[in-house]
């Protein structure tokens, strides 16, 4: 009997949406990007779900908002 392997993939759009929610409407992308030491264009791509944030970026975002990395990352995956 062959076992089916379940894989998970990261839901980048959900992560991007969460980053956008954390940033809120009170802060521009440019200001937030400066605070977490990334380019505004990279932050924009993250928020649109086009890029996968690395560990350093996730850590910077979580520290900026006083949240755990899990708050930004862990709950957003989709089963294939």
Backbone bond lengths (Angstrom), bond angles and torsions (degrees), N, CA, C in turn:
res aa  C-N    CA-C-N  psi(-1)  N-CA   C-N-CA  omega(-1)  CA-C   N-CA-C  phi
1 X - - - 1.440 - - 1.523 108.81 -
2 X 1.311 115.46 130.77 1.447 121.28 -177.08 1.534 109.92 -92.38
3 X 1.317 115.73 130.64 1.463 120.56 178.10 1.521 109.44 -83.14
4 X 1.310 115.13 137.51 1.452 120.17 173.22 1.517 108.48 -88.27
5 X 1.288 114.66 129.95 1.460 119.47 -179.31 1.523 108.93 -96.39
6 X 1.293 115.51 127.36 1.463 120.48 177.44 1.518 108.46 -94.92
7 X 1.287 114.75 129.96 1.454 120.39 177.64 1.522 108.51 -114.39
8 X 1.279 114.38 154.62 1.455 119.38 176.34 1.518 108.14 -117.77
9 X 1.298 115.23 145.99 1.461 118.60 173.21 1.516 107.80 -125.51
10 X 1.272 114.73 152.61 1.451 121.19 -175.98 1.527 109.58 -77.40
11 X 1.297 116.32 134.34 1.457 121.85 177.29 1.530 108.13 -89.40
12 X 1.322 114.95 89.89 1.465 119.98 -175.63 1.526 112.58 -64.90
13 X 1.315 117.08 -32.45 1.468 119.52 178.54 1.526 110.65 -64.89
14 X 1.315 117.33 -39.46 1.468 120.78 179.04 1.524 110.68 -67.62
15 X 1.323 116.94 -39.24 1.466 120.02 177.10 1.526 109.31 -63.98
16 X 1.322 116.44 -44.97 1.458 120.38 178.62 1.514 112.14 -60.16
17 X 1.316 115.90 -41.12 1.463 120.32 178.53 1.528 110.21 -63.95
18 X 1.319 116.54 -40.26 1.467 120.62 179.39 1.529 110.67 -64.82
19 X 1.330 116.68 -41.70 1.465 120.05 177.37 1.529 109.50 -60.99
20 X 1.316 115.98 -43.50 1.471 120.65 179.53 1.524 110.66 -62.41
21 X 1.322 116.92 -41.93 1.467 120.56 178.01 1.522 111.35 -62.76
22 X 1.320 116.40 -41.69 1.465 119.87 179.48 1.527 110.54 -65.23
23 X 1.313 116.29 -39.89 1.467 120.68 -179.78 1.519 110.78 -66.37
24 X 1.275 117.25 -33.83 1.464 125.97 -179.76 1.525 111.64 60.53
25 X 1.297 114.26 -178.95 1.460 119.62 -178.79 1.524 112.36 -83.89
26 X 1.307 116.71 -3.58 1.461 120.60 -177.87 1.519 113.43 -81.60
27 X 1.329 117.39 -13.21 1.450 120.91 -174.63 1.527 109.74 -130.78
28 X 1.310 116.76 133.40 1.460 120.15 178.38 1.529 110.11 -75.56
29 X 1.311 115.73 160.57 1.461 119.85 174.94 1.522 110.40 -59.95
30 X 1.318 116.58 -39.79 1.468 120.53 -178.73 1.525 110.95 -61.16
31 X 1.327 117.11 -46.11 1.471 121.12 179.63 1.526 110.60 -64.86
32 X 1.321 116.45 -45.37 1.464 119.14 -178.79 1.521 111.35 -65.51
33 X 1.320 116.90 -41.83 1.470 120.85 178.38 1.526 110.47 -59.09
34 X 1.327 116.40 -41.85 1.465 120.30 177.76 1.520 110.99 -61.51
35 X 1.321 116.42 -41.93 1.474 120.71 -178.34 1.525 113.00 -65.88
36 X 1.330 117.43 -32.60 1.470 119.77 -178.75 1.531 112.12 -103.90
37 X 1.339 115.83 9.01 1.471 122.78 172.47 1.529 113.50 62.73
38 X 1.325 116.09 46.49 1.463 121.49 173.09 1.526 107.91 -132.19
39 X 1.321 116.31 163.91 1.461 120.75 176.21 1.528 109.69 -73.05
40 X 1.326 115.73 148.31 1.458 120.01 178.26 1.521 110.84 -60.26
41 X 1.318 118.17 -36.91 1.466 121.24 -179.96 1.529 111.23 -65.41
42 X 1.335 116.95 -35.44 1.469 120.93 176.85 1.532 110.38 -67.93
43 X 1.327 116.74 -43.89 1.466 120.56 177.80 1.526 110.47 -60.76
44 X 1.314 116.24 -41.96 1.455 120.59 177.86 1.527 111.17 -59.83
45 X 1.331 116.68 -43.76 1.466 120.93 178.22 1.525 111.34 -64.66
46 X 1.333 117.56 -36.72 1.470 120.99 176.18 1.521 110.10 -62.56
47 X 1.317 116.66 -47.06 1.458 120.75 -177.28 1.529 112.27 -65.32
48 X 1.328 117.15 -27.54 1.466 120.83 177.42 1.529 112.22 -86.70
49 X 1.332 117.32 -3.51 1.457 120.99 179.56 1.509 113.65 78.36
50 X 1.320 117.54 21.89 1.458 122.16 -178.14 1.520 113.33 -93.01
51 X 1.310 116.99 -17.87 1.466 122.15 179.76 1.518 109.41 -128.35
52 X 1.322 115.26 151.54 1.464 121.28 174.98 1.523 108.72 -98.18
53 X 1.334 117.37 122.60 1.460 118.93 -178.81 1.528 111.36 -70.90
54 X 1.307 115.27 138.70 1.455 120.52 175.99 1.522 111.07 -79.97
55 X 1.307 115.02 172.95 1.467 120.75 -177.15 1.525 112.11 -60.63
56 X 1.333 117.11 -41.63 1.463 120.13 -178.30 1.533 110.99 -64.24
57 X 1.319 116.55 -39.20 1.466 120.49 179.50 1.523 110.30 -68.63
58 X 1.330 116.68 -43.76 1.471 119.87 177.53 1.519 111.19 -59.79
59 X 1.309 116.07 -41.89 1.465 120.19 179.10 1.525 110.69 -64.16
60 X 1.330 117.50 -43.86 1.463 120.97 179.40 1.533 111.18 -62.55
61 X 1.332 116.77 -42.53 1.469 120.75 179.11 1.526 110.39 -64.64
62 X 1.334 116.41 -45.17 1.465 119.13 -178.77 1.523 111.21 -64.49
63 X 1.330 117.30 -38.88 1.466 120.33 178.67 1.529 111.51 -68.16
64 X 1.327 116.85 -37.49 1.468 120.52 179.40 1.524 111.45 -60.53
65 X 1.327 116.61 -35.92 1.458 120.40 -177.74 1.521 113.55 -100.84
66 X 1.328 117.83 -0.38 1.453 120.27 -179.27 1.522 112.23 66.90
67 X 1.331 116.12 32.32 1.468 122.42 -179.15 1.523 108.86 -115.28
68 X 1.335 115.64 164.89 1.456 119.29 174.57 1.523 109.10 -79.52
69 X 1.311 116.60 157.14 1.464 121.12 175.51 1.521 109.40 -59.21
70 X 1.332 117.09 -35.57 1.470 121.33 177.62 1.525 111.66 -57.44
71 X 1.306 115.78 -35.56 1.470 120.04 -179.74 1.528 110.68 -59.99
72 X 1.319 116.74 -34.62 1.456 121.56 -178.98 1.525 111.06 -88.23
73 X 1.318 118.07 -34.45 1.463 122.61 -165.39 1.510 116.76 -113.08
74 X 1.300 119.21 -55.65 1.458 123.72 -159.79 1.514 115.83 -61.09
75 X 1.294 118.19 -32.86 1.461 118.62 -174.13 1.521 113.36 -84.79
76 X 1.325 117.91 -0.55 1.460 119.96 -174.56 1.525 112.55 -110.22
77 X 1.299 115.49 86.70 1.457 120.74 172.77 1.520 107.09 -144.02
78 X 1.298 114.60 157.57 1.468 119.42 -179.95 1.522 108.76 -126.65
79 X 1.304 117.23 137.03 1.464 119.83 177.09 1.517 109.48 -78.06
80 X 1.291 114.33 141.10 1.460 120.59 176.75 1.513 109.51 -87.79
